[in-house]
Amino acid sequence: MMFVPKNVRTEFKRLRTEEDPLANLRSLEVLADWVGHMRVFAAGEATKAGYTLNQVGEVQNKPRQAVHRTLKSAQSRGLSDTDFDGVDSSTLRYWLDWWSDPERTPDGVEEKGYDPETMVARIRAELEARYDAGILRRPPSGLRELRNG
């Protein structure tokens, strides 16, 4: 199951109740940015699960070559740590949001003993290194910070 950050859920709810067009536009921007990152993330996960580029392309109404280009351009070598070799920036942003969830603790089942603060710092360092290297076009943040930026 895909993790949906709390702020994305909040923005979706706000869209249904807000009457201010600029507030709605801000919410739509947050949602569109998250959806864009999640498309790349989900396409990568689908290929890792054994689905072909043709199958992924059919779902996205794109030729397999476009899917291949998207996934290839999203791939990157880790700049701050080799643990991030082959991890695309969309996945890093997803991880940053996941680890930033205030409910995460080292004692949690999903966290497997990892300290959330340490993981956030490591992921943020990788995103910052990619931004400094010109690989990222957007600031090195999770979606939560993008909303406030």
C-alpha positions as CSV (number, residue, x, y, z in Angstrom):
1,M,0.0,0.0,0.0
2,M,1.3,3.5,-0.9
3,F,1.9,5.9,2.0
4,V,-0.1,9.2,1.5
5,P,1.4,12.0,3.6
6,K,-1.0,13.7,6.0
7,N,-0.5,17.0,4.3
8,V,-1.6,15.6,1.0
9,R,-4.8,14.2,2.6
10,T,-5.3,17.6,4.2
11,E,-5.0,19.4,0.9
12,F,-7.4,17.1,-0.7
13,K,-10.0,17.8,2.0
14,R,-9.3,21.5,1.8
15,L,-10.1,21.4,-2.0
16,R,-13.6,20.1,-1.2
17,T,-14.4,22.8,1.3
18,E,-12.4,25.9,0.4
19,E,-14.0,28.7,-1.7
20,D,-10.9,30.8,-2.2
21,P,-9.5,30.2,-5.8
22,L,-5.9,30.8,-4.7
23,A,-6.1,28.4,-1.8
24,N,-7.6,25.8,-4.2
25,L,-4.8,26.5,-6.6
26,R,-2.2,26.0,-3.9
27,S,-3.9,22.7,-2.9
28,L,-3.9,21.6,-6.5
29,E,-0.2,22.3,-6.9
30,V,0.6,20.2,-3.8
31,L,-1.5,17.4,-5.1
32,A,-0.1,17.6,-8.6
33,D,3.5,17.6,-7.3
34,W,2.8,14.6,-5.1
35,V,1.1,12.7,-8.0
36,G,4.0,13.4,-10.3
37,H,6.5,12.0,-7.9
38,M,4.3,9.1,-7.1
39,R,3.8,8.2,-10.8
40,V,7.6,7.8,-11.2
41,F,7.8,5.9,-7.9
42,A,4.9,3.6,-8.8
43,A,6.3,2.9,-12.3
44,G,9.7,2.0,-10.7
45,E,8.0,-0.3,-8.2
46,A,6.0,-1.9,-11.0
47,T,9.1,-2.7,-13.0
48,K,10.8,-4.0,-9.9
49,A,7.8,-6.3,-9.4
50,G,8.3,-7.8,-12.8
51,Y,5.9,-5.8,-15.0
52,T,7.2,-4.9,-18.4
53,L,7.7,-1.3,-19.7
54,N,4.9,-2.1,-22.2
55,Q,2.5,-2.9,-19.3
56,V,3.5,0.2,-17.4
57,G,3.1,2.3,-20.5
58,E,-0.3,0.9,-21.2
59,V,-1.5,2.0,-17.8
60,Q,-0.1,5.5,-18.3
61,N,-1.1,5.8,-22.0
62,K,2.6,6.2,-23.0
63,P,4.8,4.2,-25.2
64,R,7.3,1.9,-23.5
65,Q,10.2,4.2,-24.7
66,A,8.7,7.1,-22.7
67,V,8.4,5.0,-19.6
68,H,12.0,3.9,-20.1
69,R,13.2,7.5,-20.5
70,T,11.3,8.6,-17.4
71,L,12.7,5.8,-15.3
72,K,16.3,6.1,-16.6
73,S,16.3,9.9,-16.0
74,A,15.0,9.3,-12.5
75,Q,17.8,6.9,-11.7
76,S,20.8,8.4,-10.0
77,R,23.9,7.3,-8.2
78,G,24.0,8.2,-4.5
79,L,26.1,11.3,-4.0
80,S,26.1,11.3,-0.2
81,D,26.0,7.6,0.4
82,T,26.3,4.5,-1.9
83,D,23.1,3.2,-0.1
84,F,21.3,5.6,-2.5
85,D,22.8,4.3,-5.7
86,G,19.9,3.6,-8.2
87,V,17.3,5.3,-6.0
88,D,15.4,7.9,-7.9
89,S,14.7,11.3,-6.4
90,S,10.9,10.7,-6.3
91,T,11.5,7.7,-4.1
92,L,13.8,9.7,-1.9
93,R,11.1,12.4,-1.5
94,Y,8.6,9.6,-0.7
95,W,10.9,8.2,1.9
96,L,11.5,11.6,3.4
97,D,7.8,12.1,3.9
98,W,7.4,8.5,5.3
99,W,10.2,8.9,7.8
100,S,9.0,12.5,8.7
101,D,5.7,11.2,9.9
102,P,5.5,12.1,13.6
103,E,4.2,8.6,14.4
104,R,7.5,6.9,13.4
105,T,9.6,5.6,16.2
106,P,12.6,3.3,16.3
107,D,10.4,0.8,18.2
108,G,7.8,0.7,15.3
109,V,7.3,-2.5,13.4
110,E,7.9,-0.9,10.0
111,E,10.9,1.1,11.2
112,K,12.9,-2.1,12.1
113,G,15.0,-0.3,14.7
114,Y,16.0,2.6,12.5
115,D,15.9,6.1,14.1
116,P,13.5,8.2,12.1
117,E,15.5,11.4,12.7
118,T,18.7,9.8,11.5
119,M,16.9,8.5,8.4
120,V,15.4,11.9,7.7
121,A,18.9,13.5,8.0
122,R,20.5,10.9,5.6
123,I,17.7,11.3,3.0
124,R,17.7,15.1,3.2
125,A,21.5,15.1,2.8
126,E,21.2,13.0,-0.4
127,L,18.5,15.3,-1.8
128,E,20.6,18.4,-1.0
129,A,23.6,16.8,-2.7
130,R,21.6,16.1,-5.8
131,Y,20.2,19.6,-5.7
132,D,23.7,21.1,-5.4
133,A,24.8,18.9,-8.3
134,G,22.0,20.2,-10.5
135,I,20.2,16.9,-10.6
136,L,17.1,18.1,-8.8
137,R,15.1,21.0,-10.3
138,R,13.1,21.5,-7.1
139,P,14.3,22.3,-3.6
140,P,15.7,19.3,-1.6
141,S,12.6,18.7,0.5
142,G,9.7,16.4,1.0
143,L,6.3,17.3,-0.1
144,R,5.5,18.9,3.3
145,E,8.1,21.6,2.8
146,L,7.2,22.1,-0.9
147,R,3.7,23.1,0.2
148,N,5.0,25.9,2.5
149,G,7.6,27.1,0.0
